[in-house]
Amino acid sequence: MTRFTVSYKLVADHEDEAMALSEKVAGEQSVEVPDDVLSPRIFEIFRGHTQKVSQTSESSWESKISYDSRLLGDDLSQFLNVLLGNVSLYNGVKVTGLSWDKLEHLQLNGPANGINGVRALCSAKSRENRRPLLCSALKPIGLSTAEIAEICYQFALGGIDLIKDDHGLANQASSPFEERVAACTAAVQKAADETGHKAIYLPNVTADGEQTLRRFSIAKKAGAGGALVIPHLCGLHQMNKLAADAEGFPIMAHPAFSGSYVLSNSFGFTPEFLYGELWKAFGADFSIYPNYGGRFSFSMESCKKINSACREELSATKKNCFPAPGGGIQRNSIRQFSEWYGKDTTFLIGGSLYQHPGGVKTACTELIDELESMYKET
């Protein structure tokens, strides 16, 4: 059977310590008993094996550990368990990479659309110029459905590419889910009838258990353009299920509840692995992450690594996804971020549009015009 390899960053003062920690991880993530109680067959097949440990800095090491695919069975939850199960409780162990080409037998759906597929759903100008896409969120919580739909209508009139529910909009009494989806879908269509430009509306379908699947189905039947999913609330496996039925209906993944996985330098996942690889493998067409300079700020280096990881086709699914930096993007900074990040980026911009003295319609029109002028073919 195939063995796949997980790369870990280990924190250790010397090589012997790093090797011991690597072997501890290899056992913990597989058989979870002392080696001297294992039969030769179990040790050879089911125990993880350290392939290589190499120093990367004074107290940092890279470990490559291989695992037999028979450890996984056919469950994606068990795949995640082997990837970062018990060692999520270890300090000094951080997942940095994975040999995805060895996992093609898993039912990883990957993005149903990818960057090119999403562009095919967008307005003609954004396709032709291949400029960055612009997205904003409907907020705040507490507005009535009619008030939210009016904001959605103004965004769409302004020519914005994507309009998503704020991740906090769920099924509150102020704006119930089904009522909001119907109203916002109608608002987007009304704007399209008037302007010829149809924005993509993505309602937040995140809910408890099977309710996520139900809301996804409701959104599709209502004529929405895609869905917002919070994978660390509803489950990565639920997003993977949704991706199987998401062709022409892109999924945008939101990072709420994921911070503890990526903010430490010594445990969890690297941001580029979680947001750029893992989410993509489980079906995200857009990966939202905290942008440089924002209130949840990642470093510029980290943001660029996430962007690159998102755009690279994953060998297990042959698809890529849009990096979607959010937070810290202002009306007067989008040109600079566009130059830094490039064309295949979806920029999430919120408060700055709401603060425009001319309203969100005017704010969107100005920003879209600026992006179009930057990337207009000559």
ZAMIDREN-54368 format. One record per residue (C-alpha): x, y, z. Coordinates in steps of 0.001 Angstrom, whole numbers, padded with zeros to 6 digits, always signed. Layout:
// ZAMIDREN-54368
XYZ ...
// end
This chain:
// ZAMIDREN-54368
+000000+000000+000000 +001002+003647-000426 +002726+005596+002290 +002211+009342+002515 +004525+011825+004175 +003727+014629+006609 +006279+017378+007187 +006535+018862+010671 +008415+021765+012159 +009923+020627+015462 +011332+022819+018220 +014449+021238+019763 +017865+022349+020975 +019924+019588+019356 +019659+016783+016814 +019189+013935+019289 +016288+015791+020890 +014743+016493+017485 +015043+012855+016443 +013504+011689+019715 +010603+014106+019278 +010093+012974+015684 +009910+009341+016779 +007498+010315+019548 +005243+012008+016980 +005482+009026+014606 +004272+006664+017312 +001699+008999+018828 +000005+009660+015501 -000258+005990+014597 -000098+003064+017033 +000138+005032+020313 +001831+002264+022329 +005487+001582+023163 +007441-000069+020355 +008347-003094+022466 +004725-004276+022550 +004332-004140+018757 +004573-007161+016530 +007001-006808+013586 +004043-006560+011185 +002271-003818+013132 +005527-001918+013583 +006369-002092+009889 +002938-001291+008486 +000951+000762+010959 +003542+002687+012923 +004708+006014+011532 +008350+006105+010444 +010730+009051+010528 +012244+009481+007095 +014436+012478+007716 +015215+015158+010303 +017122+018250+009198 +017971+021483+010970 +016399+024691+009660 +017520+027186+012331 +019171+027234+015740 +016278+025536+017536 +014070+024497+014622 +014064+021234+012669 +012093+019740+009808 +010887+016188+010272 +009391+014045+007526 +007309+011147+008808 +005658+008576+006578 +002385+006811+007394 +000757+003871+005664 -002541+004798+004002 -004126+001761+005687 -004118+003838+008872 -006796+006021+007349 -009473+003545+006380 -011914+005531+004254 -012683+008328+006730 -011613+011907+006231 -011949+012406+009977 -009299+009720+010500 -007065+011444+007961 -007284+014625+010045 -006682+012581+013185 -003436+011179+011772 -002407+014587+010461 -002747+016467+013766 -004595+014354+016336 -002906+013900+019686 +000086+016013+018697 -002211+019027+018524 -001647+018896+022288 +002150+018979+021918 +004132+022179+022104 +006942+022188+019571 +005207+020275+016733 +003721+022111+013758 +002447+020645+010456 +004046+022360+007458 +003326+020097+004481 +001922+016878+003076 +002522+014606+000070 -000954+015098-001410 -000116+013013-004486 -000130+009921-002265 -003678+010587-001064 -005607+010445-004317 -007567+007462-002980 -009251+009671-000369 -012593+011202-001252 -011212+014734-001208 -013432+016705-003562 -011311+019832-003739 -012689+023062-005233 -015486+022407-007691 -014606+025543-009655 -011119+026817-008923 -009831+030201-010060 -010746+029815-013722 -014143+028380-012908 -014966+031260-010591 -013859+033788-013201 -016200+032167-015722 -019081+032973-013374 -018090+036622-012962 -018811+039656-015089 -017289+039912-018543 -014929+042746-017596 -013291+040859-014760 -012845+037861-017049 -011373+039838-019898 -008978+041933-017839 -008237+039180-015347 -008135+041721-012581 -008494+040966-008869 -012045+040348-007673 -013757+042545-005096 -016001+041197-002343 -017809+042742+000594 -020029+041546+003429 -023598+042310+004398 -023631+043646+007952 -024253+044388+010783 -026280+041786+012622 -029562+043265+013789 -030707+044783+010497 -033996+043578+009084 -034085+041443+005972 -035347+044407+003959 -032451+046553+005178 -029884+043859+004361 -031404+043314+000909 -031198+047040+000185 -027477+047066+001024 -027043+044005-001188 -028839+045828-004003 -026581+048884-003649 -023448+046724-003680 -024667+045001-006839 -025553+048300-008529 -022012+049481-007811 -020592+046601-009833 -018998+044578-007057 -018096+041014-008027 -019096+039143-004870 -021416+039866-001949 -021285+037540+001036 -023269+037329+004218 -021281+038470+007201 -020108+035296+008934 -022237+036283+011934 -025456+036300+009924 -027121+032971+010590 -030817+032436+011364 -031491+035310+013738 -035034+036526+014227 -034064+039910+012788 -033276+038264+009439 -034110+034546+009165 -031948+032538+006795 -034504+031556+004139 -036112+034991+004103 -032717+036692+003727 -031542+034396+000942 -034706+035005-001071 -034534+038765-000588 -030834+039130-001388 -031071+036862-004417 -033915+039017-005707 -031915+042173-004988 -028937+040924-007003 -031215+039973-009904 -032955+043362-009806 -029591+045122-010062 -028575+042823-012914 -031764+043652-014829 -030938+047346-014471 -027190+047304-015158 -026375+044073-017004 -023922+043141-014233 -024873+040301-011902 -022950+040020-008659 -022445+036653-007000 -024297+036449-003683 -022977+033943-001116 -025211+033360+001927 -023713+031900+005088 -024908+028280+005209 -022934+027321+008334 -025182+025626+010875 -025464+022637+013206 -024899+019168+011746 -027003+018344+008710 -028523+021830+008779 -025451+023031+006887 -026302+020703+003991 -029939+021753+004146 -029145+025468+004006 -026728+024882+001143 -029514+023174-000796 -031960+025981+000017 -029472+028582-001191 -028920+026761-004506 -032651+026332-005138 -033266+029997-004315 -030812+031092-007010 -027922+032313-004871 -024508+032358-006521 -022461+030409-003991 -022090+029787-000270 -020074+031008+002695 -018893+028188+004971 -017049+028328+008298 -015293+024940+008166 -014007+024968+011740 -017541+025400+013054 -019517+023047+010801 -016628+020676+010029 -014153+020280+007190 -015908+017067+006157 -019159+019007+005708 -017428+021469+003389 -016046+018515+001456 -019589+017152+001034 -020817+020496-000214 -017990+020708-002752 -019292+017549-004459 -022346+019567-005549 -020736+022983-006014 -019942+023236-009713 -021043+026706-010739 -021758+027457-007082 -018435+028399-005454 -017666+027910-001774 -015986+030651+000240 -014304+029421+003453 -014142+031763+006469 -011412+031522+009149 -013533+032040+012277 -012561+029562+015046 -009334+028615+013256 -006899+031038+014879 -005567+028666+017519 -004360+026344+014745 -002097+028941+013118 -001100+031714+015507 +001588+029851+017419 +005067+029543+015977 +005540+026175+017657 +002345+024125+017253 -000658+023624+014979 -000426+024342+011243 +001455+026915+009234 -001057+029444+007820 -000114+028536+004262 -000804+024856+004930 -004190+025362+006595 -005569+028167+004419 -003655+027382+001237 -003673+023572+001131 -006007+021893+003618 -009038+024069+002951 -008461+023770-000785 -008335+019981-000521 -011651+020005+001344 -013430+022120-001268 -012838+025856-000784 -012958+027944-003978 -012018+030992-001890 -009855+030941+001223 -010363+033966+003473 -007412+034781+005710 -006376+037745+007920 -004533+040237+005778 -001346+042097+006559 -002005+045380+008355 -005476+044439+009587 -006906+043879+013039 -005914+040176+012910 -002726+040939+011001 -000510+038238+009481 +002954+039185+008240 +003408+040142+004599 +005614+037064+004141 +002910+034799+005536 +000236+036379+003332 +002303+035886+000202 +002934+032245+001141 -000808+031704+001577 -001469+033329-001809 +001045+031067-003535 -000288+027941-001835 -003873+028765-002817 -002982+029325-006473 -000994+026125-006836 -002991+023192-008169 -003284+020484-005557 -002140+017148-006943 -004964+015238-005241 -007699+017383-006852 -006041+019184-009812 -007670+022472-008758 -006608+025740-007145 -008515+028423-005254 -008627+032184-004800 -006714+033623-001855 -009086+036095-000196 -007281+038464+002193 -009622+040323+004502 -009206+042989+007146 -006900+045955+006805 -007886+046718+003214 -009069+050287+002759 -010351+052151-000273 -007032+053966-000490 -004890+050834-000096 -006386+048441-002612 -004089+049618-005408 -001022+048880-003287 -002305+045462-002225 -003171+044671-005843 +000389+045413-006855 +001759+043269-004017 -000585+040291-004420 -001379+040192-008130 -004373+039505-010329 -005577+036176-008983 -006709+037566-005645 -010138+038265-004170 -010031+041285-001882 -012504+041478+000992 -013232+045074+001910 -015951+046061+004337 -015934+049004+006706 -014157+051304+004284 -016971+050891+001751 -019645+051542+004367 -017800+054715+005429 -017793+056255+001951 -019746+059544+002090 -021488+058639-001159 -022634+055224+000075 -021604+051702-000849 -022775+051951-004461 -020448+054861-005160 -017626+053250-003195 -017882+050045-005228 -018061+051868-008545 -014932+053860-007757 -012951+050809-006653 -014029+048672-009590 -013097+051486-011969 -009686+051721-010307 -009064+047992-010622 -010260+047996-014230 -007891+050829-015114 -004970+049030-013484 -005480+045816-015429 -007012+047060-018668 -005443+045372-021652 -003580+047754-023918 
// end
